[in-house]
């Protein structure tokens, strides 16, 4: 007889976990979380947008069962009286691809996405990227993380190799490791991923030595990359594309920061052409998101690629996210419609958001020049986005070369924590490499990622002062 003793029985839950669960690798950026809780800490470590950039600051929901409407506050809006005047409603005109309607959005949707949003996305891709082949389609996702997860599940088996940038986002490296995908970092230079280094890795691939076939895909963040903040110029993209064609490698263009690049003349400054815009073969899988240009909590994005591969990616979502949130689709499409669809989005809103982050980027650079000793850091050429990839001049540190560069980096990190300034060290982003670096070379591969997207101006300046004090003490200058 089963026990009916009311006393609780202790359960060993570990025996119920899958191999994926027990082997799951968490992002090293999570290690920064305890430092956020230190009173008085200024954080340059987190890459999230400032709430003032979000295009919605309040909502009213009509709730029939409650017999009333309810107000949802937002940034700078704490009362219904803070709401902007309600615009007259008009039904969409013929040919308009934006017609948000909760009667439809709150129903189950096709896995590819809500038809009217898909129609708008297709027009957007044609207007902005104009893929030079015809058999491409779109798939709605719950943001870039959902998109990359879908691509990895559709295209990789456990034990496969995947090419990434030598410094890559931990939110890519960690799930790849969990899935048993082996990442190989491709060296970077001032223009981003180095095509000669990419070709060298593929040309010298030894299946027996590596224990697996040549990598089938390259995942790259081509615009204002995370963490390196680099935007790959169009000629470099052509060279990378040529190498990938030579070795039959797919390009996964993970591009959430595409519209945050510095554009000195606003809408009159074109964005750098994308890999998708160069894709004559159908080898590019492009991943887009509203997270950085509308709000991260929208969890809404899309994939563009050849119909054959996008169908397989879609199949992975049928038993996962299935489709994005109908509330998000309704809200985002209503906002796009309020802006005037493509014209307002491309010529007014996107340049506005780009300008906000461009000014923050340039302000942070100026403050670093003012407050941090030049012999301790090397500043990058800014391209926009949310991050500055600042090299620590370990070769000038008084403990080098007697002490290992990474050990010096860890001590520098703790010195900055002591000054209550937080940033992300480069060791969190290092992908496995085929190269063996000398001590001198490794000393020139130590960076910190500084995020300028969230802190207000006064915290930016005080944070740079604190960084300057910590580094001056470490370098004894």
C-alpha positions in Angstrom: 0.0 0.0 0.0 1.3 3.5 -0.7 2.1 5.5 2.3 -0.7 7.7 3.6 1.3 9.2 6.4 0.6 12.9 6.4 4.2 13.7 7.3 6.1 15.2 4.3 8.6 13.0 2.5 11.9 14.6 1.4 12.4 14.4 -2.4 15.7 14.2 -4.2 14.7 16.4 -7.2 18.1 16.0 -8.9 17.1 12.6 -10.2 14.3 14.2 -12.3 16.6 16.6 -14.1 17.5 16.1 -17.8 21.1 16.1 -19.0 20.4 19.5 -20.6 19.3 20.9 -17.2 22.2 19.4 -15.2 24.7 20.6 -17.9 23.2 24.1 -18.3 25.7 26.9 -18.5 24.6 30.2 -17.1 25.8 33.6 -18.5 28.8 34.8 -16.6 27.2 38.3 -16.6 24.9 36.9 -13.9 28.0 37.0 -11.6 27.8 40.8 -11.6 24.3 40.7 -10.0 25.6 40.7 -6.3 27.6 43.9 -7.0 24.4 45.7 -8.1 23.1 45.4 -4.6 26.1 47.2 -3.0 24.8 50.6 -1.7 26.1 53.5 -3.8 27.4 51.3 -6.6 27.4 53.0 -10.1 26.9 50.4 -12.8 28.4 50.6 -16.3 27.9 46.8 -16.4 24.4 46.3 -17.6 23.4 46.7 -21.2 19.8 47.8 -20.9 17.9 50.7 -22.4 16.9 53.7 -20.3 13.1 53.8 -19.7 12.9 57.3 -21.0 13.6 55.9 -24.5 10.5 53.7 -24.5 7.8 55.0 -26.8 4.9 54.1 -24.5 4.5 55.5 -21.0 1.0 54.4 -20.0 -2.0 52.3 -21.1 -5.7 52.1 -20.4 -7.3 48.6 -20.6 -11.1 48.1 -20.9 -12.0 45.2 -18.7 -15.7 44.1 -19.3 -15.9 41.6 -16.5 -14.8 44.2 -14.0 -17.1 46.8 -15.6 -14.4 49.4 -15.8 -11.3 50.5 -17.5 -8.0 50.3 -15.7 -4.9 52.4 -16.0 -1.4 51.0 -16.3 1.4 53.5 -15.4 4.7 53.9 -17.0 7.9 55.9 -17.0 7.0 59.5 -16.0 3.2 58.6 -16.0 1.7 57.8 -12.6 -1.9 58.9 -13.1 -4.5 58.8 -15.9 -4.2 62.5 -15.9 -0.7 62.1 -17.3 -2.0 60.3 -20.4 -1.9 62.1 -23.8 -5.2 62.9 -25.5 -6.9 60.0 -27.1 -6.7 60.2 -30.9 -9.8 59.5 -32.9 -9.9 55.9 -34.2 -10.2 55.0 -37.8 -10.3 51.7 -39.5 -7.2 50.8 -41.6 -7.4 51.7 -45.2 -7.0 49.2 -48.0 -3.3 48.0 -48.3 -2.4 49.1 -44.7 -0.5 46.2 -43.1 -1.1 47.6 -39.6 -4.5 46.9 -38.1 -4.1 45.9 -34.5 -7.3 44.3 -33.1 -7.4 42.5 -29.8 -10.2 40.3 -31.1 -7.6 38.7 -33.3 -4.4 39.3 -31.4 -5.5 37.5 -28.3 -6.4 34.4 -30.2 -3.9 31.7 -31.1 -1.8 32.8 -34.1 -0.1 31.0 -36.9 3.5 30.1 -35.8 4.9 32.3 -38.6 3.1 35.2 -37.0 0.1 37.5 -37.3 -0.5 38.1 -41.0 -0.8 41.9 -40.7 2.4 42.2 -38.8 4.2 39.8 -41.1 3.0 42.0 -44.0 4.5 45.1 -42.4 7.8 43.2 -41.6 8.0 42.1 -45.3 7.6 45.7 -46.5 10.2 46.8 -43.9 12.7 44.3 -45.1 12.2 45.2 -48.7 12.5 48.9 -48.0 15.6 48.7 -45.7 17.5 45.6 -46.8 16.2 44.6 -50.2 17.5 41.1 -50.3 18.8 40.3 -53.8 16.9 37.0 -54.2 13.2 36.2 -54.1 12.8 33.0 -52.0 13.0 34.7 -48.6 10.3 34.7 -45.9 9.8 36.1 -42.3 9.1 34.4 -39.0 7.9 36.3 -35.9 9.8 35.5 -32.7 9.8 36.5 -29.1 12.9 38.6 -29.6 16.5 37.9 -30.5 17.2 35.4 -27.7 14.3 33.3 -28.9 15.5 33.7 -32.5 19.0 32.5 -31.8 17.7 29.6 -29.7 15.5 28.6 -32.7 18.4 28.8 -35.1 20.7 26.7 -32.9 18.0 24.0 -32.4 17.2 23.9 -36.1 20.7 23.9 -37.5 23.1 22.3 -34.9 23.6 18.9 -33.4 25.4 18.2 -30.1 29.1 18.1 -30.9 28.9 20.5 -33.9 31.1 23.5 -34.1 29.8 27.1 -34.4 31.9 30.1 -35.4 31.5 33.3 -33.3 33.4 36.5 -32.7 36.4 36.0 -30.4 34.6 38.2 -27.9 31.0 37.2 -28.0 27.8 37.8 -25.9 27.6 35.3 -23.0 23.9 35.0 -23.8 25.0 33.2 -27.0 28.0 31.2 -25.6 26.1 29.8 -22.6 23.1 28.2 -24.4 25.4 27.0 -27.1 27.5 25.1 -24.5 24.3 23.8 -22.9 23.2 22.4 -26.3 26.6 20.8 -26.7 27.6 23.2 -29.5 31.4 24.0 -29.5 32.1 27.6 -30.2 35.3 28.8 -32.0 36.2 32.5 -31.7 37.3 34.3 -34.9 39.8 37.1 -34.2 38.6 40.7 -34.4 40.3 43.9 -35.5 39.2 47.6 -35.7 36.7 46.7 -38.4 35.2 43.7 -36.7 35.6 40.0 -37.6 38.7 39.4 -39.6 38.0 37.5 -42.9 41.5 36.3 -43.4 41.5 34.8 -39.9 38.1 33.2 -40.7 39.4 31.7 -43.9 42.5 30.4 -42.1 40.4 28.6 -39.5 38.2 27.0 -42.2 41.1 26.1 -44.5 43.2 24.4 -41.8 40.3 22.6 -40.2 41.3 19.0 -39.2 38.2 16.9 -38.5 40.2 14.2 -36.7 42.0 16.7 -34.5 38.8 18.7 -33.7 36.6 15.6 -33.4 34.0 17.0 -35.7 33.3 18.5 -39.2 34.1 22.0 -40.3 31.7 24.6 -38.8 28.4 25.0 -40.7 27.6 28.6 -39.5 29.0 31.8 -38.4 27.0 33.9 -35.8 28.0 37.5 -35.9 26.6 40.8 -34.4 27.6 43.1 -37.2 26.4 46.5 -35.9 27.6 48.1 -32.7 28.4 44.6 -31.5 28.1 43.3 -28.0 30.6 43.5 -26.4 33.1 45.1 -28.8 30.9 47.9 -30.1 32.2 47.5 -33.6 30.2 48.0 -36.9 31.5 46.0 -39.8 31.9 48.2 -42.9 30.3 47.0 -46.1 33.5 46.0 -47.9 34.5 43.9 -44.9 31.1 42.2 -45.1 31.6 41.4 -48.7 34.9 39.7 -47.8 33.4 37.7 -45.0 30.5 36.7 -47.3 33.0 35.5 -49.9 34.8 33.3 -47.4 31.5 31.8 -46.1 30.5 31.1 -49.7 33.9 29.4 -50.4 33.4 27.1 -47.4 29.6 26.7 -47.6 29.1 28.4 -44.2 25.8 30.0 -43.2 25.8 33.6 -41.8 23.6 34.2 -38.8 23.2 38.0 -38.7 22.2 38.8 -35.1 21.5 42.5 -35.4 19.5 44.0 -32.5 21.6 47.2 -32.5 21.2 47.9 -36.3 19.4 51.1 -35.8 21.5 52.5 -32.9 24.5 53.2 -35.1 25.8 56.8 -35.1 24.1 58.7 -38.0 25.5 62.3 -38.0 22.8 63.6 -40.4 19.9 61.6 -38.9 17.7 60.1 -41.5 19.9 61.4 -44.3 22.8 59.2 -43.1 22.1 55.7 -44.4 22.7 52.7 -42.2 25.6 50.5 -43.1 24.4 47.8 -45.6 23.6 44.5 -43.9 24.7 41.0 -44.8 21.1 40.4 -45.8 21.3 43.2 -48.4 24.4 41.4 -49.9 22.9 37.9 -49.8 22.6 36.6 -53.4 22.7 32.9 -52.2 20.2 32.7 -49.4 22.9 31.8 -46.9 22.1 34.7 -44.4 19.7 34.1 -41.5 18.9 37.6 -40.2 17.6 38.0 -36.6 15.8 41.4 -35.7 14.1 42.6 -32.6 12.1 45.5 -31.3 13.9 45.1 -27.9 16.4 47.9 -28.4 14.3 50.3 -30.5 10.9 49.9 -28.7 11.4 48.1 -25.4 13.0 44.9 -24.2 9.9 43.7 -22.5 8.0 43.7 -25.8 9.6 40.3 -26.5 8.9 40.7 -30.2 11.2 40.2 -33.2 11.5 38.4 -36.5 13.8 36.2 -38.6 14.4 36.7 -42.3 16.0 33.9 -44.5 15.5 31.5 -47.3 12.1 29.8 -47.1 13.5 26.3 -46.8 15.6 27.0 -43.7 13.1 29.4 -42.1 10.4 26.6 -42.3 12.7 24.3 -40.2 13.3 27.2 -37.7 9.6 27.7 -37.5 9.1 24.0 -36.7 11.2 24.5 -33.5 8.8 27.2 -32.3 5.6 25.2 -32.7 6.3 23.3 -29.5 8.1 26.2 -27.8 7.1 29.9 -27.9 4.5 29.0 -30.6 3.9 32.7 -31.3 4.7 36.1 -29.7 2.4 37.6 -27.2 -0.8 39.0 -28.7 -0.7 41.9 -26.2 2.8 42.8 -27.5 1.8 42.5 -31.1 -1.3 44.8 -30.5 0.7 47.4 -28.6 3.7 47.5 -31.0 1.6 47.6 -34.2 -0.6 50.3 -32.7 2.6 52.4 -31.9 3.9 51.8 -35.4 0.6 52.9 -36.8 0.6 56.1 -34.6 4.1 57.0 -36.0 2.8 56.8 -39.5 4.1 53.3 -40.3 7.3 53.0 -42.3 7.8 56.7 -43.0 7.5 57.7 -39.4 9.5 54.8 -38.2 12.4 55.2 -40.6 12.6 58.9 -40.9 11.6 60.2 -37.5 11.6 57.6 -34.7 14.7 55.6 -35.6 16.9 58.7 -36.1 15.5 60.0 -32.8 16.6 56.9 -30.9 19.9 56.7 -32.7 20.6 60.4 -31.7 19.9 59.7 -28.0 22.4 56.8 -27.9 24.9 58.6 -30.1 25.0 61.5 -27.7 25.4 59.2 -24.7 28.2 57.3 -26.4 30.2 60.5 -27.3 29.5 61.9 -23.8 31.0 58.8 -22.2 34.0 58.9 -24.4 34.7 62.6 -23.4 34.3 61.8 -19.7 36.7 58.8 -20.0 39.3 61.1 -21.7 38.8 63.7 -18.9 39.0 61.4 -15.8 40.9 58.3 -16.7 44.7 58.4 -17.1 45.6 57.8 -20.8 48.4 55.4 -19.9 45.9 53.0 -18.4 43.3 52.6 -21.2 43.0 52.7 -25.0 39.6 54.1 -26.2 37.8 52.7 -29.3 36.5 54.5 -32.3 32.8 54.7 -31.5 30.1 53.5 -33.8 27.0 53.7 -31.6 24.9 51.0 -29.9 25.1 50.7 -26.1 28.8 49.8 -25.3 32.3 51.0 -25.4 35.0 48.2 -25.5 37.9 49.8 -23.6 41.2 48.1 -23.6 43.2 48.1 -20.4 46.9 48.7 -21.1 48.1 45.7 -19.1 51.5 46.0 -20.9 52.0 49.3 -18.9 50.9 47.8 -15.5 53.8 47.7 -13.0 53.0 44.0 -12.3 53.4 42.9 -15.9 55.0 40.7 -17.1 55.8 39.1 -13.8 52.0 38.5 -13.2 49.5 36.9 -15.6 47.4 39.4 -17.5 44.1 37.9 -16.5 45.2 37.9 -12.8 46.0 41.6 -13.2 42.6 42.1 -14.8 40.8 40.5 -11.9 42.7 42.7 -9.4 41.8 45.8 -11.4 38.2 44.7 -11.4 38.2 44.4 -7.6 39.9 47.8 -7.3 37.0 49.3 -9.3 34.5 47.5 -7.1 36.3 49.1 -4.2 35.6 52.5 -5.7 32.0 51.4 -6.3 32.1 51.4 -10.1 31.0 48.3 -12.0 31.7 47.2 -15.5 32.0 43.8 -17.3 35.5 42.3 -17.7 36.5 40.8 -21.0 37.0 37.3 -19.6 33.2 37.0 -19.5 33.0 37.3 -23.3 36.0 35.2 -24.4 35.1 32.4 -26.8 37.4 29.4 -27.2 40.2 30.1 -29.6 42.2 28.0 -32.1 45.1 30.4 -31.4 47.8 30.2 -28.7 48.6 33.7 -27.5 51.9 34.8 -26.0 51.9 36.6 -22.7 52.6 39.9 -24.5 49.7 39.2 -26.9 47.3 38.3 -24.1 48.2 41.5 -22.3 46.7 43.4 -25.3 43.5 41.3 -25.2 42.2 42.6 -21.8 39.2 44.9 -22.0 36.2 46.1 -20.0 32.8 46.6 -21.5 31.3 49.9 -20.5 27.6 50.4 -21.0 26.4 54.0 -21.5 22.8 53.2 -22.1 21.3 53.4 -18.6 23.2 55.8 -16.2 22.2 59.4 -16.1 24.7 62.1 -16.9 25.8 62.8 -13.3 26.4 59.1 -12.7 28.4 58.8 -15.9 30.8 61.5 -14.8 31.1 60.3 -11.2 31.6 56.7 -12.5 34.4 57.8 -14.8 36.0 59.7 -11.9 35.9 56.5 -9.8 37.3 54.4 -12.6 40.1 57.0 -13.0 41.0 56.7 -9.3 41.0 52.9 -9.3 43.2 52.7 -12.4 45.6 55.4 -11.3 46.1 53.5 -8.0 46.6 50.2 -9.9 49.0 51.6 -12.5 50.7 53.9 -9.8 50.3 57.0 -11.9 
